[in-house]
Amino acid sequence: DIGDIVRGKDLFLGHSKEKEKLEQNLKNLFKQLYEELKKNNKNEAIKTHYEKDGQNYYKLRNDWWDANRLEVWKAIICKAEQNDKYFRESSSNKGGTYKNCRCASGSVLTNFDYVPQYLR
């Protein structure tokens, strides 16, 4: 659900003060990124692409996630051992869903981050 958090689509309702603080931090980070991208008017296409994005920067956040989700995944699994499991055991599936926490290619195992949370 890191992708949902980054993109501002997280449905978690608990810890509202912490969630608000995190959301504000993300807005500030993406504001800084946007300002850097359009610096010195050299990137007119970027400015035009994001000018209607608003102060939540949802479009930029989505684009950033699309561009960086593999790097985030690599950071998550960097210390995963070969036999670490990706999913916990459930009552119907003993041993986890996948045998290994990483694919041989290092690619992200799923596209769950593009499925709305309420459907997962």
PDB file as gemmi writes it, atoms N, CA and C in Angstrom:
CRYST1    1.000    1.000    1.000  90.00  90.00  90.00 P 1                      
ATOM      1  N   ASP A   1       0.805  -1.197   0.000  1.00  0.00           N  
ATOM      2  CA  ASP A   1       0.000   0.000   0.000  1.00  0.00           C  
ATOM      3  C   ASP A   1       0.849   1.264   0.000  1.00  0.00           C  
ATOM      4  N   ILE A   2       2.154   1.080  -0.172  1.00  0.00           N  
ATOM      5  CA  ILE A   2       3.034   2.241  -0.254  1.00  0.00           C  
ATOM      6  C   ILE A   2       2.651   3.089  -1.464  1.00  0.00           C  
ATOM      7  N   GLY A   3       2.334   2.428  -2.565  1.00  0.00           N  
ATOM      8  CA  GLY A   3       1.912   3.161  -3.756  1.00  0.00           C  
ATOM      9  C   GLY A   3       0.669   3.986  -3.506  1.00  0.00           C  
ATOM     10  N   ASP A   4      -0.288   3.441  -2.753  1.00  0.00           N  
ATOM     11  CA  ASP A   4      -1.504   4.190  -2.428  1.00  0.00           C  
ATOM     12  C   ASP A   4      -1.182   5.401  -1.560  1.00  0.00           C  
ATOM     13  N   ILE A   5      -0.276   5.225  -0.627  1.00  0.00           N  
ATOM     14  CA  ILE A   5       0.117   6.333   0.246  1.00  0.00           C  
ATOM     15  C   ILE A   5       0.792   7.426  -0.575  1.00  0.00           C  
ATOM     16  N   VAL A   6       1.751   7.047  -1.404  1.00  0.00           N  
ATOM     17  CA  VAL A   6       2.465   8.026  -2.231  1.00  0.00           C  
ATOM     18  C   VAL A   6       1.492   8.760  -3.142  1.00  0.00           C  
ATOM     19  N   ARG A   7       0.559   8.028  -3.743  1.00  0.00           N  
ATOM     20  CA  ARG A   7      -0.372   8.624  -4.700  1.00  0.00           C  
ATOM     21  C   ARG A   7      -1.555   9.328  -4.041  1.00  0.00           C  
ATOM     22  N   GLY A   8      -1.642   9.264  -2.701  1.00  0.00           N  
ATOM     23  CA  GLY A   8      -2.730   9.935  -1.993  1.00  0.00           C  
ATOM     24  C   GLY A   8      -4.043   9.197  -2.070  1.00  0.00           C  
ATOM     25  N   LYS A   9      -3.994   7.867  -2.228  1.00  0.00           N  
ATOM     26  CA  LYS A   9      -5.202   7.055  -2.387  1.00  0.00           C  
ATOM     27  C   LYS A   9      -5.393   6.052  -1.261  1.00  0.00           C  
ATOM     28  N   ASP A  10      -4.656   6.189  -0.176  1.00  0.00           N  
ATOM     29  CA  ASP A  10      -4.724   5.226   0.918  1.00  0.00           C  
ATOM     30  C   ASP A  10      -6.067   5.324   1.624  1.00  0.00           C  
ATOM     31  N   LEU A  11      -6.707   4.184   1.870  1.00  0.00           N  
ATOM     32  CA  LEU A  11      -8.021   4.147   2.504  1.00  0.00           C  
ATOM     33  C   LEU A  11      -7.957   3.905   4.006  1.00  0.00           C  
ATOM     34  N   PHE A  12      -6.772   3.747   4.569  1.00  0.00           N  
ATOM     35  CA  PHE A  12      -6.642   3.479   6.001  1.00  0.00           C  
ATOM     36  C   PHE A  12      -7.225   4.647   6.789  1.00  0.00           C  
ATOM     37  N   LEU A  13      -8.142   4.333   7.717  1.00  0.00           N  
ATOM     38  CA  LEU A  13      -8.852   5.377   8.441  1.00  0.00           C  
ATOM     39  C   LEU A  13      -8.298   5.641   9.835  1.00  0.00           C  
ATOM     40  N   GLY A  14      -7.402   4.821  10.327  1.00  0.00           N  
ATOM     41  CA  GLY A  14      -6.868   4.994  11.673  1.00  0.00           C  
ATOM     42  C   GLY A  14      -5.770   6.036  11.742  1.00  0.00           C  
ATOM     43  N   HIS A  15      -5.444   6.452  12.946  1.00  0.00           N  
ATOM     44  CA  HIS A  15      -4.344   7.384  13.220  1.00  0.00           C  
ATOM     45  C   HIS A  15      -4.429   8.638  12.351  1.00  0.00           C  
ATOM     46  N   SER A  16      -5.540   9.344  12.435  1.00  0.00           N  
ATOM     47  CA  SER A  16      -5.785  10.473  11.533  1.00  0.00           C  
ATOM     48  C   SER A  16      -4.727  11.569  11.637  1.00  0.00           C  
ATOM     49  N   LYS A  17      -4.220  11.857  12.841  1.00  0.00           N  
ATOM     50  CA  LYS A  17      -3.202  12.913  12.970  1.00  0.00           C  
ATOM     51  C   LYS A  17      -1.906  12.509  12.275  1.00  0.00           C  
ATOM     52  N   GLU A  18      -1.528  11.251  12.417  1.00  0.00           N  
ATOM     53  CA  GLU A  18      -0.315  10.773  11.751  1.00  0.00           C  
ATOM     54  C   GLU A  18      -0.496  10.762  10.240  1.00  0.00           C  
ATOM     55  N   LYS A  19      -1.691  10.366   9.802  1.00  0.00           N  
ATOM     56  CA  LYS A  19      -1.972  10.341   8.369  1.00  0.00           C  
ATOM     57  C   LYS A  19      -1.927  11.759   7.791  1.00  0.00           C  
ATOM     58  N   GLU A  20      -2.506  12.717   8.509  1.00  0.00           N  
ATOM     59  CA  GLU A  20      -2.479  14.110   8.058  1.00  0.00           C  
ATOM     60  C   GLU A  20      -1.043  14.629   7.976  1.00  0.00           C  
ATOM     61  N   LYS A  21      -0.239  14.294   8.962  1.00  0.00           N  
ATOM     62  CA  LYS A  21       1.165  14.723   8.974  1.00  0.00           C  
ATOM     63  C   LYS A  21       1.920  14.116   7.793  1.00  0.00           C  
ATOM     64  N   LEU A  22       1.708  12.822   7.553  1.00  0.00           N  
ATOM     65  CA  LEU A  22       2.349  12.156   6.423  1.00  0.00           C  
ATOM     66  C   LEU A  22       1.906  12.787   5.109  1.00  0.00           C  
ATOM     67  N   GLU A  23       0.607  13.020   4.967  1.00  0.00           N  
ATOM     68  CA  GLU A  23       0.084  13.610   3.736  1.00  0.00           C  
ATOM     69  C   GLU A  23       0.677  15.002   3.512  1.00  0.00           C  
ATOM     70  N   GLN A  24       0.787  15.789   4.559  1.00  0.00           N  
ATOM     71  CA  GLN A  24       1.371  17.128   4.428  1.00  0.00           C  
ATOM     72  C   GLN A  24       2.840  17.040   4.030  1.00  0.00           C  
ATOM     73  N   ASN A  25       3.553  16.098   4.606  1.00  0.00           N  
ATOM     74  CA  ASN A  25       4.960  15.899   4.230  1.00  0.00           C  
ATOM     75  C   ASN A  25       5.089  15.512   2.762  1.00  0.00           C  
ATOM     76  N   LEU A  26       4.198  14.636   2.295  1.00  0.00           N  
ATOM     77  CA  LEU A  26       4.230  14.239   0.882  1.00  0.00           C  
ATOM     78  C   LEU A  26       3.913  15.424  -0.026  1.00  0.00           C  
ATOM     79  N   LYS A  27       2.928  16.225   0.345  1.00  0.00           N  
ATOM     80  CA  LYS A  27       2.606  17.420  -0.445  1.00  0.00           C  
ATOM     81  C   LYS A  27       3.818  18.344  -0.527  1.00  0.00           C  
ATOM     82  N   ASN A  28       4.498  18.531   0.597  1.00  0.00           N  
ATOM     83  CA  ASN A  28       5.682  19.396   0.609  1.00  0.00           C  
ATOM     84  C   ASN A  28       6.798  18.834  -0.266  1.00  0.00           C  
ATOM     85  N   LEU A  29       7.016  17.530  -0.189  1.00  0.00           N  
ATOM     86  CA  LEU A  29       8.052  16.899  -1.018  1.00  0.00           C  
ATOM     87  C   LEU A  29       7.747  17.049  -2.505  1.00  0.00           C  
ATOM     88  N   PHE A  30       6.487  16.793  -2.880  1.00  0.00           N  
ATOM     89  CA  PHE A  30       6.142  16.875  -4.296  1.00  0.00           C  
ATOM     90  C   PHE A  30       6.066  18.319  -4.774  1.00  0.00           C  
ATOM     91  N   LYS A  31       5.781  19.245  -3.878  1.00  0.00           N  
ATOM     92  CA  LYS A  31       5.854  20.668  -4.233  1.00  0.00           C  
ATOM     93  C   LYS A  31       7.301  21.028  -4.558  1.00  0.00           C  
ATOM     94  N   GLN A  32       8.228  20.587  -3.712  1.00  0.00           N  
ATOM     95  CA  GLN A  32       9.653  20.846  -3.962  1.00  0.00           C  
ATOM     96  C   GLN A  32      10.100  20.222  -5.279  1.00  0.00           C  
ATOM     97  N   LEU A  33       9.647  18.998  -5.536  1.00  0.00           N  
ATOM     98  CA  LEU A  33       9.995  18.328  -6.790  1.00  0.00           C  
ATOM     99  C   LEU A  33       9.451  19.110  -7.978  1.00  0.00           C  
ATOM    100  N   TYR A  34       8.195  19.536  -7.889  1.00  0.00           N  
ATOM    101  CA  TYR A  34       7.582  20.307  -8.970  1.00  0.00           C  
ATOM    102  C   TYR A  34       8.340  21.612  -9.208  1.00  0.00           C  
ATOM    103  N   GLU A  35       8.665  22.311  -8.133  1.00  0.00           N  
ATOM    104  CA  GLU A  35       9.404  23.575  -8.263  1.00  0.00           C  
ATOM    105  C   GLU A  35      10.767  23.342  -8.920  1.00  0.00           C  
ATOM    106  N   GLU A  36      11.422  22.271  -8.553  1.00  0.00           N  
ATOM    107  CA  GLU A  36      12.721  21.943  -9.148  1.00  0.00           C  
ATOM    108  C   GLU A  36      12.576  21.602 -10.635  1.00  0.00           C  
ATOM    109  N   LEU A  37      11.514  20.874 -10.969  1.00  0.00           N  
ATOM    110  CA  LEU A  37      11.299  20.479 -12.364  1.00  0.00           C  
ATOM    111  C   LEU A  37      11.032  21.675 -13.273  1.00  0.00           C  
ATOM    112  N   LYS A  38      10.350  22.678 -12.768  1.00  0.00           N  
ATOM    113  CA  LYS A  38      10.005  23.825 -13.618  1.00  0.00           C  
ATOM    114  C   LYS A  38      10.958  25.008 -13.454  1.00  0.00           C  
ATOM    115  N   LYS A  39      12.046  24.790 -12.726  1.00  0.00           N  
ATOM    116  CA  LYS A  39      13.019  25.848 -12.444  1.00  0.00           C  
ATOM    117  C   LYS A  39      13.551  26.481 -13.726  1.00  0.00           C  
ATOM    118  N   ASN A  40      13.711  27.787 -13.695  1.00  0.00           N  
ATOM    119  CA  ASN A  40      14.299  28.573 -14.787  1.00  0.00           C  
ATOM    120  C   ASN A  40      13.524  28.478 -16.098  1.00  0.00           C  
ATOM    121  N   ASN A  41      12.271  28.073 -16.030  1.00  0.00           N  
ATOM    122  CA  ASN A  41      11.408  27.976 -17.219  1.00  0.00           C  
ATOM    123  C   ASN A  41      12.005  27.129 -18.334  1.00  0.00           C  
ATOM    124  N   LYS A  42      12.930  26.235 -17.998  1.00  0.00           N  
ATOM    125  CA  LYS A  42      13.542  25.374 -19.011  1.00  0.00           C  
ATOM    126  C   LYS A  42      12.648  24.189 -19.357  1.00  0.00           C  
ATOM    127  N   ASN A  43      11.736  23.875 -18.488  1.00  0.00           N  
ATOM    128  CA  ASN A  43      10.882  22.703 -18.688  1.00  0.00           C  
ATOM    129  C   ASN A  43       9.431  23.126 -18.871  1.00  0.00           C  
ATOM    130  N   GLU A  44       9.165  23.861 -19.920  1.00  0.00           N  
ATOM    131  CA  GLU A  44       7.816  24.364 -20.176  1.00  0.00           C  
ATOM    132  C   GLU A  44       6.808  23.225 -20.336  1.00  0.00           C  
ATOM    133  N   ALA A  45       7.233  22.127 -20.942  1.00  0.00           N  
ATOM    134  CA  ALA A  45       6.326  20.980 -21.113  1.00  0.00           C  
ATOM    135  C   ALA A  45       5.915  20.409 -19.763  1.00  0.00           C  
ATOM    136  N   ILE A  46       6.849  20.346 -18.828  1.00  0.00           N  
ATOM    137  CA  ILE A  46       6.540  19.840 -17.485  1.00  0.00           C  
ATOM    138  C   ILE A  46       5.590  20.793 -16.786  1.00  0.00           C  
ATOM    139  N   LYS A  47       5.873  22.078 -16.889  1.00  0.00           N  
ATOM    140  CA  LYS A  47       5.008  23.077 -16.266  1.00  0.00           C  
ATOM    141  C   LYS A  47       3.588  22.964 -16.819  1.00  0.00           C  
ATOM    142  N   THR A  48       3.461  22.842 -18.122  1.00  0.00           N  
ATOM    143  CA  THR A  48       2.150  22.710 -18.751  1.00  0.00           C  
ATOM    144  C   THR A  48       1.469  21.410 -18.334  1.00  0.00           C  
ATOM    145  N   HIS A  49       2.225  20.337 -18.283  1.00  0.00           N  
ATOM    146  CA  HIS A  49       1.670  19.023 -17.935  1.00  0.00           C  
ATOM    147  C   HIS A  49       1.072  19.007 -16.530  1.00  0.00           C  
ATOM    148  N   TYR A  50       1.698  19.702 -15.592  1.00  0.00           N  
ATOM    149  CA  TYR A  50       1.270  19.656 -14.192  1.00  0.00           C  
ATOM    150  C   TYR A  50       0.585  20.926 -13.694  1.00  0.00           C  
ATOM    151  N   GLU A  51       0.366  21.922 -14.553  1.00  0.00           N  
ATOM    152  CA  GLU A  51      -0.134  23.203 -14.061  1.00  0.00           C  
ATOM    153  C   GLU A  51      -1.529  23.119 -13.443  1.00  0.00           C  
ATOM    154  N   LYS A  52      -2.345  22.165 -13.841  1.00  0.00           N  
ATOM    155  CA  LYS A  52      -3.692  22.018 -13.273  1.00  0.00           C  
ATOM    156  C   LYS A  52      -3.750  20.934 -12.206  1.00  0.00           C  
ATOM    157  N   ASP A  53      -2.607  20.502 -11.738  1.00  0.00           N  
ATOM    158  CA  ASP A  53      -2.526  19.396 -10.782  1.00  0.00           C  
ATOM    159  C   ASP A  53      -3.034  19.779  -9.398  1.00  0.00           C  
ATOM    160  N   GLY A  54      -2.963  21.038  -9.037  1.00  0.00           N  
ATOM    161  CA  GLY A  54      -3.410  21.469  -7.715  1.00  0.00           C  
ATOM    162  C   GLY A  54      -2.350  21.233  -6.658  1.00  0.00           C  
ATOM    163  N   GLN A  55      -2.665  21.616  -5.432  1.00  0.00           N  
ATOM    164  CA  GLN A  55      -1.676  21.570  -4.363  1.00  0.00           C  
ATOM    165  C   GLN A  55      -1.493  20.192  -3.752  1.00  0.00           C  
ATOM    166  N   ASN A  56      -2.253  19.220  -4.208  1.00  0.00           N  
ATOM    167  CA  ASN A  56      -2.038  17.842  -3.757  1.00  0.00           C  
ATOM    168  C   ASN A  56      -1.035  17.120  -4.646  1.00  0.00           C  
ATOM    169  N   TYR A  57      -0.830  17.642  -5.847  1.00  0.00           N  
ATOM    170  CA  TYR A  57       0.145  17.093  -6.801  1.00  0.00           C  
ATOM    171  C   TYR A  57      -0.139  15.626  -7.137  1.00  0.00           C  
ATOM    172  N   TYR A  58      -1.422  15.274  -7.264  1.00  0.00           N  
ATOM    173  CA  TYR A  58      -1.782  13.876  -7.519  1.00  0.00           C  
ATOM    174  C   TYR A  58      -1.214  13.349  -8.834  1.00  0.00           C  
ATOM    175  N   LYS A  59      -1.244  14.150  -9.879  1.00  0.00           N  
ATOM    176  CA  LYS A  59      -0.725  13.697 -11.172  1.00  0.00           C  
ATOM    177  C   LYS A  59       0.785  13.453 -11.094  1.00  0.00           C  
ATOM    178  N   LEU A  60       1.497  14.377 -10.477  1.00  0.00           N  
ATOM    179  CA  LEU A  60       2.942  14.223 -10.300  1.00  0.00           C  
ATOM    180  C   LEU A  60       3.241  13.020  -9.419  1.00  0.00           C  
ATOM    181  N   ARG A  61       2.446  12.831  -8.375  1.00  0.00           N  
ATOM    182  CA  ARG A  61       2.642  11.703  -7.471  1.00  0.00           C  
ATOM    183  C   ARG A  61       2.422  10.385  -8.206  1.00  0.00           C  
ATOM    184  N   ASN A  62       1.392  10.307  -9.039  1.00  0.00           N  
ATOM    185  CA  ASN A  62       1.150   9.102  -9.840  1.00  0.00           C  
ATOM    186  C   ASN A  62       2.305   8.844 -10.798  1.00  0.00           C  
ATOM    187  N   ASP A  63       2.748   9.886 -11.469  1.00  0.00           N  
ATOM    188  CA  ASP A  63       3.851   9.734 -12.417  1.00  0.00           C  
ATOM    189  C   ASP A  63       5.135   9.316 -11.702  1.00  0.00           C  
ATOM    190  N   TRP A  64       5.375   9.912 -10.526  1.00  0.00           N  
ATOM    191  CA  TRP A  64       6.561   9.543  -9.758  1.00  0.00           C  
ATOM    192  C   TRP A  64       6.492   8.068  -9.371  1.00  0.00           C  
ATOM    193  N   TRP A  65       5.324   7.613  -8.911  1.00  0.00           N  
ATOM    194  CA  TRP A  65       5.184   6.214  -8.512  1.00  0.00           C  
ATOM    195  C   TRP A  65       5.414   5.294  -9.711  1.00  0.00           C  
ATOM    196  N   ASP A  66       4.821   5.624 -10.851  1.00  0.00           N  
ATOM    197  CA  ASP A  66       5.021   4.808 -12.054  1.00  0.00           C  
ATOM    198  C   ASP A  66       6.503   4.699 -12.406  1.00  0.00           C  
ATOM    199  N   ALA A  67       7.223   5.799 -12.254  1.00  0.00           N  
ATOM    200  CA  ALA A  67       8.641   5.817 -12.618  1.00  0.00           C  
ATOM    201  C   ALA A  67       9.539   5.153 -11.575  1.00  0.00           C  
ATOM    202  N   ASN A  68       9.102   5.093 -10.320  1.00  0.00           N  
ATOM    203  CA  ASN A  68       9.993   4.667  -9.237  1.00  0.00           C  
ATOM    204  C   ASN A  68       9.545   3.436  -8.463  1.00  0.00           C  
ATOM    205  N   ARG A  69       8.439   2.822  -8.825  1.00  0.00           N  
ATOM    206  CA  ARG A  69       7.937   1.690  -8.037  1.00  0.00           C  
ATOM    207  C   ARG A  69       8.930   0.529  -7.993  1.00  0.00           C  
ATOM    208  N   LEU A  70       9.645   0.299  -9.066  1.00  0.00           N  
ATOM    209  CA  LEU A  70      10.641  -0.772  -9.064  1.00  0.00           C  
ATOM    210  C   LEU A  70      11.768  -0.460  -8.079  1.00  0.00           C  
ATOM    211  N   GLU A  71      12.201   0.786  -8.041  1.00  0.00           N  
ATOM    212  CA  GLU A  71      13.268   1.165  -7.109  1.00  0.00           C  
ATOM    213  C   GLU A  71      12.801   1.049  -5.660  1.00  0.00           C  
ATOM    214  N   VAL A  72      11.542   1.393  -5.402  1.00  0.00           N  
ATOM    215  CA  VAL A  72      10.978   1.231  -4.053  1.00  0.00           C  
ATOM    216  C   VAL A  72      10.948  -0.251  -3.702  1.00  0.00           C  
ATOM    217  N   TRP A  73      10.518  -1.076  -4.652  1.00  0.00           N  
ATOM    218  CA  TRP A  73      10.476  -2.524  -4.425  1.00  0.00           C  
ATOM    219  C   TRP A  73      11.870  -3.063  -4.109  1.00  0.00           C  
ATOM    220  N   LYS A  74      12.866  -2.634  -4.876  1.00  0.00           N  
ATOM    221  CA  LYS A  74      14.242  -3.087  -4.632  1.00  0.00           C  
ATOM    222  C   LYS A  74      14.703  -2.693  -3.233  1.00  0.00           C  
ATOM    223  N   ALA A  75      14.330  -1.501  -2.792  1.00  0.00           N  
ATOM    224  CA  ALA A  75      14.701  -1.052  -1.445  1.00  0.00           C  
ATOM    225  C   ALA A  75      14.034  -1.917  -0.383  1.00  0.00           C  
ATOM    226  N   ILE A  76      12.805  -2.336  -0.631  1.00  0.00           N  
ATOM    227  CA  ILE A  76      12.083  -3.176   0.331  1.00  0.00           C  
ATOM    228  C   ILE A  76      12.727  -4.553   0.438  1.00  0.00           C  
ATOM    229  N   ILE A  77      13.121  -5.120  -0.682  1.00  0.00           N  
ATOM    230  CA  ILE A  77      13.625  -6.504  -0.675  1.00  0.00           C  
ATOM    231  C   ILE A  77      15.139  -6.610  -0.594  1.00  0.00           C  
ATOM    232  N   CYS A  78      15.845  -5.510  -0.456  1.00  0.00           N  
ATOM    233  CA  CYS A  78      17.309  -5.563  -0.549  1.00  0.00           C  
ATOM    234  C   CYS A  78      17.942  -6.523   0.448  1.00  0.00           C  
ATOM    235  N   LYS A  79      17.341  -6.724   1.582  1.00  0.00           N  
ATOM    236  CA  LYS A  79      17.892  -7.646   2.580  1.00  0.00           C  
ATOM    237  C   LYS A  79      17.101  -8.954   2.665  1.00  0.00           C  
ATOM    238  N   ALA A  80      16.172  -9.159   1.765  1.00  0.00           N  
ATOM    239  CA  ALA A  80      15.378 -10.390   1.797  1.00  0.00           C  
ATOM    240  C   ALA A  80      16.252 -11.578   1.417  1.00  0.00           C  
ATOM    241  N   GLU A  81      16.153 -12.613   2.199  1.00  0.00           N  
ATOM    242  CA  GLU A  81      16.881 -13.847   1.908  1.00  0.00           C  
ATOM    243  C   GLU A  81      16.116 -14.651   0.860  1.00  0.00           C  
ATOM    244  N   GLN A  82      16.771 -15.620   0.266  1.00  0.00           N  
ATOM    245  CA  GLN A  82      16.189 -16.393  -0.825  1.00  0.00           C  
ATOM    246  C   GLN A  82      14.881 -17.085  -0.435  1.00  0.00           C  
ATOM    247  N   ASN A  83      14.754 -17.571   0.794  1.00  0.00           N  
ATOM    248  CA  ASN A  83      13.552 -18.307   1.190  1.00  0.00           C  
ATOM    249  C   ASN A  83      12.554 -17.471   1.981  1.00  0.00           C  
ATOM    250  N   ASP A  84      12.734 -16.171   2.051  1.00  0.00           N  
ATOM    251  CA  ASP A  84      11.751 -15.323   2.722  1.00  0.00           C  
ATOM    252  C   ASP A  84      10.454 -15.336   1.926  1.00  0.00           C  
ATOM    253  N   LYS A  85       9.349 -15.252   2.643  1.00  0.00           N  
ATOM    254  CA  LYS A  85       8.038 -15.322   1.994  1.00  0.00           C  
ATOM    255  C   LYS A  85       7.466 -13.920   1.807  1.00  0.00           C  
ATOM    256  N   TYR A  86       6.769 -13.736   0.702  1.00  0.00           N  
ATOM    257  CA  TYR A  86       6.177 -12.448   0.367  1.00  0.00           C  
ATOM    258  C   TYR A  86       4.866 -12.234   1.115  1.00  0.00           C  
ATOM    259  N   PHE A  87       4.036 -13.272   1.210  1.00  0.00           N  
ATOM    260  CA  PHE A  87       2.774 -13.194   1.933  1.00  0.00           C  
ATOM    261  C   PHE A  87       2.821 -14.099   3.149  1.00  0.00           C  
ATOM    262  N   ARG A  88       2.089 -13.732   4.201  1.00  0.00           N  
ATOM    263  CA  ARG A  88       1.995 -14.580   5.383  1.00  0.00           C  
ATOM    264  C   ARG A  88       1.103 -15.781   5.080  1.00  0.00           C  
ATOM    265  N   GLU A  89       1.254 -16.788   5.902  1.00  0.00           N  
ATOM    266  CA  GLU A  89       0.388 -17.953   5.770  1.00  0.00           C  
ATOM    267  C   GLU A  89      -1.041 -17.567   6.107  1.00  0.00           C  
ATOM    268  N   SER A  90      -1.981 -18.200   5.449  1.00  0.00           N  
ATOM    269  CA  SER A  90      -3.392 -18.039   5.784  1.00  0.00           C  
ATOM    270  C   SER A  90      -3.931 -19.410   6.163  1.00  0.00           C  
ATOM    271  N   SER A  91      -5.159 -19.457   6.636  1.00  0.00           N  
ATOM    272  CA  SER A  91      -5.727 -20.741   7.043  1.00  0.00           C  
ATOM    273  C   SER A  91      -5.871 -21.690   5.860  1.00  0.00           C  
ATOM    274  N   SER A  92      -6.034 -21.142   4.660  1.00  0.00           N  
ATOM    275  CA  SER A  92      -6.207 -21.993   3.483  1.00  0.00           C  
ATOM    276  C   SER A  92      -4.909 -22.239   2.724  1.00  0.00           C  
ATOM    277  N   ASN A  93      -3.885 -21.466   3.014  1.00  0.00           N  
ATOM    278  CA  ASN A  93      -2.645 -21.594   2.259  1.00  0.00           C  
ATOM    279  C   ASN A  93      -1.469 -21.602   3.224  1.00  0.00           C  
ATOM    280  N   LYS A  94      -1.001 -22.764   3.559  1.00  0.00           N  
ATOM    281  CA  LYS A  94       0.148 -22.885   4.454  1.00  0.00           C  
ATOM    282  C   LYS A  94       1.427 -22.679   3.654  1.00  0.00           C  
ATOM    283  N   GLY A  95       2.312 -21.875   4.168  1.00  0.00           N  
ATOM    284  CA  GLY A  95       3.603 -21.687   3.509  1.00  0.00           C  
ATOM    285  C   GLY A  95       3.723 -20.402   2.728  1.00  0.00           C  
ATOM    286  N   GLY A  96       2.704 -19.580   2.679  1.00  0.00           N  
ATOM    287  CA  GLY A  96       2.787 -18.318   1.944  1.00  0.00           C  
ATOM    288  C   GLY A  96       2.423 -18.502   0.488  1.00  0.00           C  
ATOM    289  N   THR A  97       2.125 -17.413  -0.158  1.00  0.00           N  
ATOM    290  CA  THR A  97       1.684 -17.472  -1.543  1.00  0.00           C  
ATOM    291  C   THR A  97       2.833 -17.704  -2.510  1.00  0.00           C  
ATOM    292  N   TYR A  98       3.961 -17.096  -2.240  1.00  0.00           N  
ATOM    293  CA  TYR A  98       5.135 -17.280  -3.085  1.00  0.00           C  
ATOM    294  C   TYR A  98       6.234 -17.916  -2.257  1.00  0.00           C  
ATOM    295  N   LYS A  99       7.046 -18.725  -2.892  1.00  0.00           N  
ATOM    296  CA  LYS A  99       8.134 -19.368  -2.162  1.00  0.00           C  
ATOM    297  C   LYS A  99       9.264 -18.401  -1.882  1.00  0.00           C  
ATOM    298  N   ASN A 100       9.468 -17.458  -2.750  1.00  0.00           N  
ATOM    299  CA  ASN A 100      10.570 -16.513  -2.566  1.00  0.00           C  
ATOM    300  C   ASN A 100      10.041 -15.091  -2.574  1.00  0.00           C  
ATOM    301  N   CYS A 101      10.732 -14.242  -1.851  1.00  0.00           N  
ATOM    302  CA  CYS A 101      10.334 -12.846  -1.749  1.00  0.00           C  
ATOM    303  C   CYS A 101      10.764 -12.046  -2.971  1.00  0.00           C  
ATOM    304  N   ARG A 102      11.570 -12.602  -3.799  1.00  0.00           N  
ATOM    305  CA  ARG A 102      12.039 -11.856  -4.955  1.00  0.00           C  
ATOM    306  C   ARG A 102      11.995 -12.725  -6.213  1.00  0.00           C  
ATOM    307  N   CYS A 103      11.740 -12.082  -7.309  1.00  0.00           N  
ATOM    308  CA  CYS A 103      11.818 -12.764  -8.598  1.00  0.00           C  
ATOM    309  C   CYS A 103      13.285 -12.797  -9.012  1.00  0.00           C  
ATOM    310  N   ALA A 104      13.628 -13.726  -9.862  1.00  0.00           N  
ATOM    311  CA  ALA A 104      15.009 -13.822 -10.325  1.00  0.00           C  
ATOM    312  C   ALA A 104      15.456 -12.517 -10.976  1.00  0.00           C  
ATOM    313  N   SER A 105      14.525 -11.841 -11.640  1.00  0.00           N  
ATOM    314  CA  SER A 105      14.853 -10.584 -12.315  1.00  0.00           C  
ATOM    315  C   SER A 105      14.859  -9.394 -11.378  1.00  0.00           C  
ATOM    316  N   GLY A 106      14.352  -9.575 -10.132  1.00  0.00           N  
ATOM    317  CA  GLY A 106      14.247  -8.459  -9.203  1.00  0.00           C  
ATOM    318  C   GLY A 106      13.029  -7.596  -9.461  1.00  0.00           C  
ATOM    319  N   SER A 107      12.175  -8.029 -10.392  1.00  0.00           N  
ATOM    320  CA  SER A 107      11.002  -7.228 -10.728  1.00  0.00           C  
ATOM    321  C   SER A 107       9.952  -7.301  -9.626  1.00  0.00           C  
ATOM    322  N   VAL A 108       9.054  -6.332  -9.627  1.00  0.00           N  
ATOM    323  CA  VAL A 108       7.962  -6.294  -8.664  1.00  0.00           C  
ATOM    324  C   VAL A 108       7.078  -7.506  -8.913  1.00  0.00           C  
ATOM    325  N   LEU A 109       6.690  -8.199  -7.835  1.00  0.00           N  
ATOM    326  CA  LEU A 109       5.937  -9.441  -7.986  1.00  0.00           C  
ATOM    327  C   LEU A 109       4.518  -9.249  -8.489  1.00  0.00           C  
ATOM    328  N   THR A 110       3.899  -8.138  -8.161  1.00  0.00           N  
ATOM    329  CA  THR A 110       2.486  -7.969  -8.499  1.00  0.00           C  
ATOM    330  C   THR A 110       2.216  -6.595  -9.074  1.00  0.00           C  
ATOM    331  N   ASN A 111       1.019  -6.437  -9.563  1.00  0.00           N  
ATOM    332  CA  ASN A 111       0.502  -5.127  -9.939  1.00  0.00           C  
ATOM    333  C   ASN A 111      -0.619  -4.725  -8.993  1.00  0.00           C  
ATOM    334  N   PHE A 112      -0.620  -5.293  -7.779  1.00  0.00           N  
ATOM    335  CA  PHE A 112      -1.668  -4.984  -6.808  1.00  0.00           C  
ATOM    336  C   PHE A 112      -1.761  -3.491  -6.523  1.00  0.00           C  
ATOM    337  N   ASP A 113      -0.667  -2.768  -6.654  1.00  0.00           N  
ATOM    338  CA  ASP A 113      -0.714  -1.343  -6.337  1.00  0.00           C  
ATOM    339  C   ASP A 113      -1.558  -0.555  -7.334  1.00  0.00           C  
ATOM    340  N   TYR A 114      -1.947  -1.175  -8.442  1.00  0.00           N  
ATOM    341  CA  TYR A 114      -2.832  -0.512  -9.394  1.00  0.00           C  
ATOM    342  C   TYR A 114      -4.280  -0.977  -9.262  1.00  0.00           C  
ATOM    343  N   VAL A 115      -4.539  -1.922  -8.370  1.00  0.00           N  
ATOM    344  CA  VAL A 115      -5.899  -2.378  -8.086  1.00  0.00           C  
ATOM    345  C   VAL A 115      -6.404  -1.557  -6.903  1.00  0.00           C  
ATOM    346  N   PRO A 116      -7.601  -0.975  -6.994  1.00  0.00           N  
ATOM    347  CA  PRO A 116      -8.112  -0.201  -5.858  1.00  0.00           C  
ATOM    348  C   PRO A 116      -8.089  -1.020  -4.571  1.00  0.00           C  
ATOM    349  N   GLN A 117      -7.750  -0.363  -3.458  1.00  0.00           N  
ATOM    350  CA  GLN A 117      -7.595  -1.059  -2.182  1.00  0.00           C  
ATOM    351  C   GLN A 117      -8.829  -1.863  -1.804  1.00  0.00           C  
ATOM    352  N   TYR A 118     -10.006  -1.318  -2.027  1.00  0.00           N  
ATOM    353  CA  TYR A 118     -11.216  -2.008  -1.592  1.00  0.00           C  
ATOM    354  C   TYR A 118     -11.467  -3.302  -2.364  1.00  0.00           C  
ATOM    355  N   LEU A 119     -10.756  -3.517  -3.457  1.00  0.00           N  
ATOM    356  CA  LEU A 119     -10.899  -4.758  -4.226  1.00  0.00           C  
ATOM    357  C   LEU A 119      -9.819  -5.782  -3.901  1.00  0.00           C  
ATOM    358  N   ARG A 120      -8.831  -5.408  -3.104  1.00  0.00           N  
ATOM    359  CA  ARG A 120      -7.752  -6.341  -2.769  1.00  0.00           C  
ATOM    360  C   ARG A 120      -8.122  -7.182  -1.586  1.00  0.00           C  
TER     361      ARG A 120                                                      
END                                                                             
